[in-house]
C-alpha cells in the first residue's frame, strides 16, 4: 500500500507542478510590461539589415 500512495503522490505533485509552471509562463507572456519587448522582437524580423552578400 505504501508504494501505491507514493506513486499517487508523485503523479499528483508532478501534475500540480506542471499546471503551476504553465500558469506562470502564460502570466509572464501576457504581462503588460513585457509588451514592448515582444513588439520589438516581432519587428526585428522585418528589419532590412540581414541581406545576402552581393
mmCIF file as Biopython writes it, N, C-alpha, C and O atoms, coordinates in Angstrom:
data_model
#
loop_
_atom_site.group_PDB
_atom_site.id
_atom_site.type_symbol
_atom_site.label_atom_id
_atom_site.label_alt_id
_atom_site.label_comp_id
_atom_site.label_asym_id
_atom_site.label_entity_id
_atom_site.label_seq_id
_atom_site.pdbx_PDB_ins_code
_atom_site.Cartn_x
_atom_site.Cartn_y
_atom_site.Cartn_z
_atom_site.occupancy
_atom_site.B_iso_or_equiv
_atom_site.auth_seq_id
_atom_site.auth_asym_id
_atom_site.pdbx_PDB_model_num
ATOM 1   N N  . UNK A ? 1  ? 0.819  -1.200 0.000   1.0 0.0 1  A 1 
ATOM 2   C CA . UNK A ? 1  ? 0.000  0.000  0.000   1.0 0.0 1  A 1 
ATOM 3   C C  . UNK A ? 1  ? 0.863  1.263  0.000   1.0 0.0 1  A 1 
ATOM 4   O O  . UNK A ? 1  ? 0.461  2.283  -0.559  1.0 0.0 1  A 1 
ATOM 5   N N  . UNK A ? 2  ? 2.010  1.206  0.603   1.0 0.0 2  A 1 
ATOM 6   C CA . UNK A ? 2  ? 2.884  2.371  0.669   1.0 0.0 2  A 1 
ATOM 7   C C  . UNK A ? 2  ? 3.350  2.785  -0.733  1.0 0.0 2  A 1 
ATOM 8   O O  . UNK A ? 2  ? 3.408  3.977  -1.032  1.0 0.0 2  A 1 
ATOM 9   N N  . UNK A ? 3  ? 3.677  1.825  -1.585  1.0 0.0 3  A 1 
ATOM 10  C CA . UNK A ? 3  ? 4.135  2.133  -2.934  1.0 0.0 3  A 1 
ATOM 11  C C  . UNK A ? 3  ? 3.040  2.821  -3.745  1.0 0.0 3  A 1 
ATOM 12  O O  . UNK A ? 3  ? 3.318  3.775  -4.471  1.0 0.0 3  A 1 
ATOM 13  N N  . UNK A ? 4  ? 1.827  2.361  -3.632  1.0 0.0 4  A 1 
ATOM 14  C CA . UNK A ? 4  ? 0.715  2.984  -4.359  1.0 0.0 4  A 1 
ATOM 15  C C  . UNK A ? 4  ? 0.505  4.425  -3.920  1.0 0.0 4  A 1 
ATOM 16  O O  . UNK A ? 4  ? 0.250  5.299  -4.749  1.0 0.0 4  A 1 
ATOM 17  N N  . UNK A ? 5  ? 0.610  4.670  -2.645  1.0 0.0 5  A 1 
ATOM 18  C CA . UNK A ? 5  ? 0.457  6.039  -2.140  1.0 0.0 5  A 1 
ATOM 19  C C  . UNK A ? 5  ? 1.591  6.935  -2.622  1.0 0.0 5  A 1 
ATOM 20  O O  . UNK A ? 5  ? 1.366  8.097  -2.963  1.0 0.0 5  A 1 
ATOM 21  N N  . UNK A ? 6  ? 2.793  6.406  -2.650  1.0 0.0 6  A 1 
ATOM 22  C CA . UNK A ? 6  ? 3.935  7.175  -3.118  1.0 0.0 6  A 1 
ATOM 23  C C  . UNK A ? 6  ? 3.819  7.491  -4.604  1.0 0.0 6  A 1 
ATOM 24  O O  . UNK A ? 6  ? 4.148  8.599  -5.029  1.0 0.0 6  A 1 
ATOM 25  N N  . UNK A ? 7  ? 3.361  6.545  -5.386  1.0 0.0 7  A 1 
ATOM 26  C CA . UNK A ? 7  ? 3.156  6.770  -6.817  1.0 0.0 7  A 1 
ATOM 27  C C  . UNK A ? 7  ? 2.081  7.830  -7.033  1.0 0.0 7  A 1 
ATOM 28  O O  . UNK A ? 7  ? 2.244  8.715  -7.873  1.0 0.0 7  A 1 
ATOM 29  N N  . UNK A ? 8  ? 0.995  7.748  -6.288  1.0 0.0 8  A 1 
ATOM 30  C CA . UNK A ? 8  ? -0.080 8.738  -6.402  1.0 0.0 8  A 1 
ATOM 31  C C  . UNK A ? 8  ? 0.428  10.125 -6.033  1.0 0.0 8  A 1 
ATOM 32  O O  . UNK A ? 8  ? 0.110  11.106 -6.706  1.0 0.0 8  A 1 
ATOM 33  N N  . UNK A ? 9  ? 1.219  10.210 -4.960  1.0 0.0 9  A 1 
ATOM 34  C CA . UNK A ? 9  ? 1.756  11.498 -4.526  1.0 0.0 9  A 1 
ATOM 35  C C  . UNK A ? 9  ? 2.695  12.079 -5.580  1.0 0.0 9  A 1 
ATOM 36  O O  . UNK A ? 9  ? 2.642  13.275 -5.866  1.0 0.0 9  A 1 
ATOM 37  N N  . UNK A ? 10 ? 3.548  11.246 -6.154  1.0 0.0 10 A 1 
ATOM 38  C CA . UNK A ? 10 ? 4.483  11.723 -7.173  1.0 0.0 10 A 1 
ATOM 39  C C  . UNK A ? 10 ? 3.747  12.207 -8.418  1.0 0.0 10 A 1 
ATOM 40  O O  . UNK A ? 10 ? 4.095  13.245 -8.981  1.0 0.0 10 A 1 
ATOM 41  N N  . UNK A ? 11 ? 2.741  11.468 -8.844  1.0 0.0 11 A 1 
ATOM 42  C CA . UNK A ? 11 ? 1.976  11.884 -10.024 1.0 0.0 11 A 1 
ATOM 43  C C  . UNK A ? 11 ? 1.198  13.165 -9.758  1.0 0.0 11 A 1 
ATOM 44  O O  . UNK A ? 11 ? 1.136  14.041 -10.620 1.0 0.0 11 A 1 
ATOM 45  N N  . UNK A ? 12 ? 0.611  13.280 -8.585  1.0 0.0 12 A 1 
ATOM 46  C CA . UNK A ? 12 ? -0.156 14.483 -8.242  1.0 0.0 12 A 1 
ATOM 47  C C  . UNK A ? 12 ? 0.752  15.698 -8.122  1.0 0.0 12 A 1 
ATOM 48  O O  . UNK A ? 12 ? 0.423  16.774 -8.622  1.0 0.0 12 A 1 
ATOM 49  N N  . UNK A ? 13 ? 1.893  15.531 -7.461  1.0 0.0 13 A 1 
ATOM 50  C CA . UNK A ? 13 ? 2.823  16.644 -7.316  1.0 0.0 13 A 1 
ATOM 51  C C  . UNK A ? 13 ? 3.351  17.076 -8.677  1.0 0.0 13 A 1 
ATOM 52  O O  . UNK A ? 13 ? 3.490  18.273 -8.928  1.0 0.0 13 A 1 
ATOM 53  N N  . UNK A ? 14 ? 3.647  16.132 -9.557  1.0 0.0 14 A 1 
ATOM 54  C CA . UNK A ? 14 ? 4.106  16.478 -10.895 1.0 0.0 14 A 1 
ATOM 55  C C  . UNK A ? 14 ? 3.044  17.206 -11.697 1.0 0.0 14 A 1 
ATOM 56  O O  . UNK A ? 14 ? 3.345  18.149 -12.427 1.0 0.0 14 A 1 
ATOM 57  N N  . UNK A ? 15 ? 1.810  16.770 -11.561 1.0 0.0 15 A 1 
ATOM 58  C CA . UNK A ? 15 ? 0.718  17.436 -12.264 1.0 0.0 15 A 1 
ATOM 59  C C  . UNK A ? 15 ? 0.542  18.867 -11.777 1.0 0.0 15 A 1 
ATOM 60  O O  . UNK A ? 15 ? 0.415  19.788 -12.584 1.0 0.0 15 A 1 
ATOM 61  N N  . UNK A ? 16 ? 0.534  19.060 -10.454 1.0 0.0 16 A 1 
ATOM 62  C CA . UNK A ? 16 ? 0.371  20.413 -9.912  1.0 0.0 16 A 1 
ATOM 63  C C  . UNK A ? 16 ? 1.552  21.295 -10.273 1.0 0.0 16 A 1 
ATOM 64  O O  . UNK A ? 16 ? 1.384  22.488 -10.526 1.0 0.0 16 A 1 
ATOM 65  N N  . UNK A ? 17 ? 2.752  20.714 -10.300 1.0 0.0 17 A 1 
ATOM 66  C CA . UNK A ? 17 ? 3.929  21.469 -10.690 1.0 0.0 17 A 1 
ATOM 67  C C  . UNK A ? 17 ? 3.814  21.952 -12.139 1.0 0.0 17 A 1 
ATOM 68  O O  . UNK A ? 17 ? 4.090  23.117 -12.424 1.0 0.0 17 A 1 
ATOM 69  N N  . UNK A ? 18 ? 3.415  21.079 -13.041 1.0 0.0 18 A 1 
ATOM 70  C CA . UNK A ? 18 ? 3.310  21.459 -14.458 1.0 0.0 18 A 1 
ATOM 71  C C  . UNK A ? 18 ? 2.186  22.467 -14.691 1.0 0.0 18 A 1 
ATOM 72  O O  . UNK A ? 18 ? 2.328  23.375 -15.510 1.0 0.0 18 A 1 
ATOM 73  N N  . UNK A ? 19 ? 1.079  22.314 -13.981 1.0 0.0 19 A 1 
ATOM 74  C CA . UNK A ? 19 ? -0.016 23.278 -14.115 1.0 0.0 19 A 1 
ATOM 75  C C  . UNK A ? 19 ? 0.427  24.639 -13.599 1.0 0.0 19 A 1 
ATOM 76  O O  . UNK A ? 19 ? 0.170  25.655 -14.244 1.0 0.0 19 A 1 
ATOM 77  N N  . UNK A ? 20 ? 1.088  24.675 -12.444 1.0 0.0 20 A 1 
ATOM 78  C CA . UNK A ? 20 ? 1.559  25.945 -11.889 1.0 0.0 20 A 1 
ATOM 79  C C  . UNK A ? 20 ? 2.596  26.584 -12.799 1.0 0.0 20 A 1 
ATOM 80  O O  . UNK A ? 20 ? 2.571  27.798 -13.002 1.0 0.0 20 A 1 
ATOM 81  N N  . UNK A ? 21 ? 3.498  25.795 -13.346 1.0 0.0 21 A 1 
ATOM 82  C CA . UNK A ? 21 ? 4.509  26.318 -14.260 1.0 0.0 21 A 1 
ATOM 83  C C  . UNK A ? 21 ? 3.860  26.893 -15.517 1.0 0.0 21 A 1 
ATOM 84  O O  . UNK A ? 21 ? 4.281  27.942 -16.005 1.0 0.0 21 A 1 
ATOM 85  N N  . UNK A ? 22 ? 2.855  26.226 -16.036 1.0 0.0 22 A 1 
ATOM 86  C CA . UNK A ? 22 ? 2.149  26.728 -17.219 1.0 0.0 22 A 1 
ATOM 87  C C  . UNK A ? 22 ? 1.455  28.048 -16.926 1.0 0.0 22 A 1 
ATOM 88  O O  . UNK A ? 22 ? 1.473  28.956 -17.757 1.0 0.0 22 A 1 
ATOM 89  N N  . UNK A ? 23 ? 0.851  28.161 -15.767 1.0 0.0 23 A 1 
ATOM 90  C CA . UNK A ? 23 ? 0.176  29.408 -15.391 1.0 0.0 23 A 1 
ATOM 91  C C  . UNK A ? 23 ? 1.185  30.545 -15.261 1.0 0.0 23 A 1 
ATOM 92  O O  . UNK A ? 23 ? 0.917  31.662 -15.703 1.0 0.0 23 A 1 
ATOM 93  N N  . UNK A ? 24 ? 2.337  30.271 -14.662 1.0 0.0 24 A 1 
ATOM 94  C CA . UNK A ? 24 ? 3.370  31.300 -14.523 1.0 0.0 24 A 1 
ATOM 95  C C  . UNK A ? 24 ? 3.886  31.738 -15.879 1.0 0.0 24 A 1 
ATOM 96  O O  . UNK A ? 24 ? 4.089  32.931 -16.104 1.0 0.0 24 A 1 
ATOM 97  N N  . UNK A ? 25 ? 4.104  30.797 -16.789 1.0 0.0 25 A 1 
ATOM 98  C CA . UNK A ? 25 ? 4.612  31.139 -18.123 1.0 0.0 25 A 1 
ATOM 99  C C  . UNK A ? 25 ? 3.592  31.968 -18.898 1.0 0.0 25 A 1 
ATOM 100 O O  . UNK A ? 25 ? 3.957  32.953 -19.540 1.0 0.0 25 A 1 
ATOM 101 N N  . UNK A ? 26 ? 2.341  31.587 -18.844 1.0 0.0 26 A 1 
ATOM 102 C CA . UNK A ? 26 ? 1.302  32.352 -19.551 1.0 0.0 26 A 1 
ATOM 103 C C  . UNK A ? 26 ? 1.163  33.744 -18.945 1.0 0.0 26 A 1 
ATOM 104 O O  . UNK A ? 26 ? 0.991  34.720 -19.676 1.0 0.0 26 A 1 
ATOM 105 N N  . UNK A ? 27 ? 1.234  33.847 -17.631 1.0 0.0 27 A 1 
ATOM 106 C CA . UNK A ? 27 ? 1.163  35.165 -16.982 1.0 0.0 27 A 1 
ATOM 107 C C  . UNK A ? 27 ? 2.347  36.025 -17.388 1.0 0.0 27 A 1 
ATOM 108 O O  . UNK A ? 27 ? 2.191  37.223 -17.621 1.0 0.0 27 A 1 
ATOM 109 N N  . UNK A ? 28 ? 3.538  35.423 -17.476 1.0 0.0 28 A 1 
ATOM 110 C CA . UNK A ? 28 ? 4.726  36.184 -17.876 1.0 0.0 28 A 1 
ATOM 111 C C  . UNK A ? 28 ? 4.591  36.698 -19.315 1.0 0.0 28 A 1 
ATOM 112 O O  . UNK A ? 28 ? 4.956  37.836 -19.608 1.0 0.0 28 A 1 
ATOM 113 N N  . UNK A ? 29 ? 4.074  35.867 -20.193 1.0 0.0 29 A 1 
ATOM 114 C CA . UNK A ? 29 ? 3.948  36.259 -21.596 1.0 0.0 29 A 1 
ATOM 115 C C  . UNK A ? 29 ? 2.943  37.379 -21.770 1.0 0.0 29 A 1 
ATOM 116 O O  . UNK A ? 29 ? 3.175  38.300 -22.553 1.0 0.0 29 A 1 
ATOM 117 N N  . UNK A ? 30 ? 1.841  37.318 -21.061 1.0 0.0 30 A 1 
ATOM 118 C CA . UNK A ? 30 ? 0.788  38.315 -21.235 1.0 0.0 30 A 1 
ATOM 119 C C  . UNK A ? 30 ? 0.878  39.477 -20.250 1.0 0.0 30 A 1 
ATOM 120 O O  . UNK A ? 30 ? -0.035 40.302 -20.205 1.0 0.0 30 A 1 
ATOM 121 N N  . UNK A ? 31 ? 1.946  39.570 -19.461 1.0 0.0 31 A 1 
ATOM 122 C CA . UNK A ? 31 ? 2.103  40.679 -18.522 1.0 0.0 31 A 1 
ATOM 123 C C  . UNK A ? 31 ? 2.269  41.971 -19.319 1.0 0.0 31 A 1 
ATOM 124 O O  . UNK A ? 31 ? 3.071  42.008 -20.251 1.0 0.0 31 A 1 
ATOM 125 N N  . UNK A ? 32 ? 1.537  43.026 -18.981 1.0 0.0 32 A 1 
ATOM 126 C CA . UNK A ? 32 ? 1.563  44.260 -19.794 1.0 0.0 32 A 1 
ATOM 127 C C  . UNK A ? 32 ? 2.940  44.898 -19.939 1.0 0.0 32 A 1 
ATOM 128 O O  . UNK A ? 32 ? 3.225  45.485 -20.983 1.0 0.0 32 A 1 
ATOM 129 N N  . UNK A ? 33 ? 3.789  44.806 -18.948 1.0 0.0 33 A 1 
ATOM 130 C CA . UNK A ? 33 ? 5.098  45.462 -19.050 1.0 0.0 33 A 1 
ATOM 131 C C  . UNK A ? 33 ? 6.032  44.752 -20.029 1.0 0.0 33 A 1 
ATOM 132 O O  . UNK A ? 33 ? 7.058  45.322 -20.401 1.0 0.0 33 A 1 
ATOM 133 N N  . UNK A ? 34 ? 5.721  43.546 -20.453 1.0 0.0 34 A 1 
ATOM 134 C CA . UNK A ? 34 ? 6.547  42.826 -21.414 1.0 0.0 34 A 1 
ATOM 135 C C  . UNK A ? 34 ? 6.136  43.086 -22.858 1.0 0.0 34 A 1 
ATOM 136 O O  . UNK A ? 34 ? 6.777  42.570 -23.774 1.0 0.0 34 A 1 
ATOM 137 N N  . UNK A ? 35 ? 5.093  43.866 -23.085 1.0 0.0 35 A 1 
ATOM 138 C CA . UNK A ? 35 ? 4.587  44.102 -24.434 1.0 0.0 35 A 1 
ATOM 139 C C  . UNK A ? 35 ? 5.640  44.753 -25.332 1.0 0.0 35 A 1 
ATOM 140 O O  . UNK A ? 35 ? 5.791  44.375 -26.494 1.0 0.0 35 A 1 
ATOM 141 N N  . UNK A ? 36 ? 6.355  45.718 -24.797 1.0 0.0 36 A 1 
ATOM 142 C CA . UNK A ? 36 ? 7.354  46.414 -25.605 1.0 0.0 36 A 1 
ATOM 143 C C  . UNK A ? 36 ? 8.444  45.451 -26.070 1.0 0.0 36 A 1 
ATOM 144 O O  . UNK A ? 36 ? 8.898  45.538 -27.211 1.0 0.0 36 A 1 
ATOM 145 N N  . UNK A ? 37 ? 8.865  44.543 -25.206 1.0 0.0 37 A 1 
ATOM 146 C CA . UNK A ? 37 ? 9.899  43.570 -25.551 1.0 0.0 37 A 1 
ATOM 147 C C  . UNK A ? 37 ? 9.433  42.653 -26.677 1.0 0.0 37 A 1 
ATOM 148 O O  . UNK A ? 37 ? 10.190 42.372 -27.607 1.0 0.0 37 A 1 
ATOM 149 N N  . UNK A ? 38 ? 8.193  42.188 -26.594 1.0 0.0 38 A 1 
ATOM 150 C CA . UNK A ? 38 ? 7.683  41.271 -27.618 1.0 0.0 38 A 1 
ATOM 151 C C  . UNK A ? 38 ? 7.393  41.994 -28.925 1.0 0.0 38 A 1 
ATOM 152 O O  . UNK A ? 38 ? 7.559  41.414 -29.998 1.0 0.0 38 A 1 
ATOM 153 N N  . UNK A ? 39 ? 6.966  43.243 -28.855 1.0 0.0 39 A 1 
ATOM 154 C CA . UNK A ? 39 ? 6.767  44.019 -30.081 1.0 0.0 39 A 1 
ATOM 155 C C  . UNK A ? 39 ? 8.099  44.253 -30.792 1.0 0.0 39 A 1 
ATOM 156 O O  . UNK A ? 39 ? 8.175  44.184 -32.019 1.0 0.0 39 A 1 
ATOM 157 N N  . UNK A ? 40 ? 9.138  44.526 -30.022 1.0 0.0 40 A 1 
ATOM 158 C CA . UNK A ? 40 ? 10.465 44.733 -30.605 1.0 0.0 40 A 1 
ATOM 159 C C  . UNK A ? 40 ? 10.979 43.439 -31.245 1.0 0.0 40 A 1 
ATOM 160 O O  . UNK A ? 40 ? 11.589 43.476 -32.313 1.0 0.0 40 A 1 
ATOM 161 N N  . UNK A ? 41 ? 10.736 42.311 -30.601 1.0 0.0 41 A 1 
ATOM 162 C CA . UNK A ? 41 ? 11.165 41.028 -31.164 1.0 0.0 41 A 1 
ATOM 163 C C  . UNK A ? 41 ? 10.379 40.688 -32.428 1.0 0.0 41 A 1 
ATOM 164 O O  . UNK A ? 41 ? 10.931 40.115 -33.368 1.0 0.0 41 A 1 
ATOM 165 N N  . UNK A ? 42 ? 9.100  41.037 -32.454 1.0 0.0 42 A 1 
ATOM 166 C CA . UNK A ? 42 ? 8.285  40.761 -33.633 1.0 0.0 42 A 1 
ATOM 167 C C  . UNK A ? 42 ? 8.702  41.630 -34.816 1.0 0.0 42 A 1 
ATOM 168 O O  . UNK A ? 42 ? 8.637  41.189 -35.963 1.0 0.0 42 A 1 
ATOM 169 N N  . UNK A ? 43 ? 9.129  42.859 -34.544 1.0 0.0 43 A 1 
ATOM 170 C CA . UNK A ? 43 ? 9.538  43.757 -35.618 1.0 0.0 43 A 1 
ATOM 171 C C  . UNK A ? 43 ? 10.971 43.487 -36.073 1.0 0.0 43 A 1 
ATOM 172 O O  . UNK A ? 43 ? 11.357 43.923 -37.158 1.0 0.0 43 A 1 
ATOM 173 N N  . UNK A ? 44 ? 11.761 42.785 -35.277 1.0 0.0 44 A 1 
ATOM 174 C CA . UNK A ? 44 ? 13.161 42.545 -35.621 1.0 0.0 44 A 1 
ATOM 175 C C  . UNK A ? 44 ? 13.291 41.722 -36.898 1.0 0.0 44 A 1 
ATOM 176 O O  . UNK A ? 44 ? 14.265 41.882 -37.634 1.0 0.0 44 A 1 
ATOM 177 N N  . UNK A ? 45 ? 12.353 40.867 -37.167 1.0 0.0 45 A 1 
ATOM 178 C CA . UNK A ? 45 ? 12.420 40.038 -38.369 1.0 0.0 45 A 1 
ATOM 179 C C  . UNK A ? 45 ? 12.181 40.876 -39.624 1.0 0.0 45 A 1 
ATOM 180 O O  . UNK A ? 45 ? 12.540 40.456 -40.724 1.0 0.0 45 A 1 
ATOM 181 N N  . UNK A ? 46 ? 11.584 42.048 -39.470 1.0 0.0 46 A 1 
ATOM 182 C CA . UNK A ? 46 ? 11.255 42.887 -40.612 1.0 0.0 46 A 1 
ATOM 183 C C  . UNK A ? 46 ? 12.338 43.911 -40.942 1.0 0.0 46 A 1 
ATOM 184 O O  . UNK A ? 46 ? 12.207 44.648 -41.920 1.0 0.0 46 A 1 
ATOM 185 N N  . UNK A ? 47 ? 13.395 43.970 -40.151 1.0 0.0 47 A 1 
ATOM 186 C CA . UNK A ? 47 ? 14.460 44.926 -40.413 1.0 0.0 47 A 1 
ATOM 187 C C  . UNK A ? 47 ? 15.239 44.503 -41.659 1.0 0.0 47 A 1 
ATOM 188 O O  . UNK A ? 47 ? 15.356 43.316 -41.963 1.0 0.0 47 A 1 
ATOM 189 N N  . UNK A ? 48 ? 15.765 45.496 -42.368 1.0 0.0 48 A 1 
ATOM 190 C CA . UNK A ? 48 ? 16.455 45.232 -43.629 1.0 0.0 48 A 1 
ATOM 191 C C  . UNK A ? 48 ? 17.956 45.020 -43.442 1.0 0.0 48 A 1 
ATOM 192 O O  . UNK A ? 48 ? 18.691 45.068 -44.427 1.0 0.0 48 A 1 
ATOM 193 N N  . UNK A ? 49 ? 18.431 44.794 -42.250 1.0 0.0 49 A 1 
ATOM 194 C CA . UNK A ? 49 ? 19.856 44.636 -42.007 1.0 0.0 49 A 1 
ATOM 195 C C  . UNK A ? 49 ? 20.391 43.307 -42.510 1.0 0.0 49 A 1 
ATOM 196 O O  . UNK A ? 49 ? 21.581 43.198 -42.808 1.0 0.0 49 A 1 
ATOM 197 N N  . UNK A ? 50 ? 19.563 42.320 -42.610 1.0 0.0 50 A 1 
ATOM 198 C CA . UNK A ? 50 ? 20.012 40.982 -42.979 1.0 0.0 50 A 1 
ATOM 199 C C  . UNK A ? 50 ? 19.738 40.743 -44.460 1.0 0.0 50 A 1 
ATOM 200 O O  . UNK A ? 50 ? 18.638 40.348 -44.846 1.0 0.0 50 A 1 
ATOM 201 N N  . UNK A ? 51 ? 20.764 40.991 -45.288 1.0 0.0 51 A 1 
ATOM 202 C CA . UNK A ? 51 ? 20.645 40.800 -46.727 1.0 0.0 51 A 1 
ATOM 203 C C  . UNK A ? 51 ? 21.767 39.875 -47.211 1.0 0.0 51 A 1 
ATOM 204 O O  . UNK A ? 51 ? 22.819 39.794 -46.577 1.0 0.0 51 A 1 
ATOM 205 N N  . UNK A ? 52 ? 21.552 39.192 -48.308 1.0 0.0 52 A 1 
ATOM 206 C CA . UNK A ? 52 ? 22.641 38.366 -48.840 1.0 0.0 52 A 1 
ATOM 207 C C  . UNK A ? 52 ? 23.781 39.240 -49.379 1.0 0.0 52 A 1 
ATOM 208 O O  . UNK A ? 52 ? 23.574 40.380 -49.795 1.0 0.0 52 A 1 
ATOM 209 N N  . UNK A ? 53 ? 24.963 38.679 -49.356 1.0 0.0 53 A 1 
ATOM 210 C CA . UNK A ? 53 ? 26.103 39.417 -49.890 1.0 0.0 53 A 1 
ATOM 211 C C  . UNK A ? 53 ? 25.997 39.551 -51.397 1.0 0.0 53 A 1 
ATOM 212 O O  . UNK A ? 53 ? 25.520 38.629 -52.059 1.0 0.0 53 A 1 
ATOM 213 N N  . UNK A ? 54 ? 26.436 40.697 -51.970 1.0 0.0 54 A 1 
ATOM 214 C CA . UNK A ? 54 ? 26.353 40.879 -53.434 1.0 0.0 54 A 1 
ATOM 215 C C  . UNK A ? 54 ? 27.345 40.024 -54.185 1.0 0.0 54 A 1 
ATOM 216 O O  . UNK A ? 54 ? 27.392 40.068 -55.414 1.0 0.0 54 A 1 
#
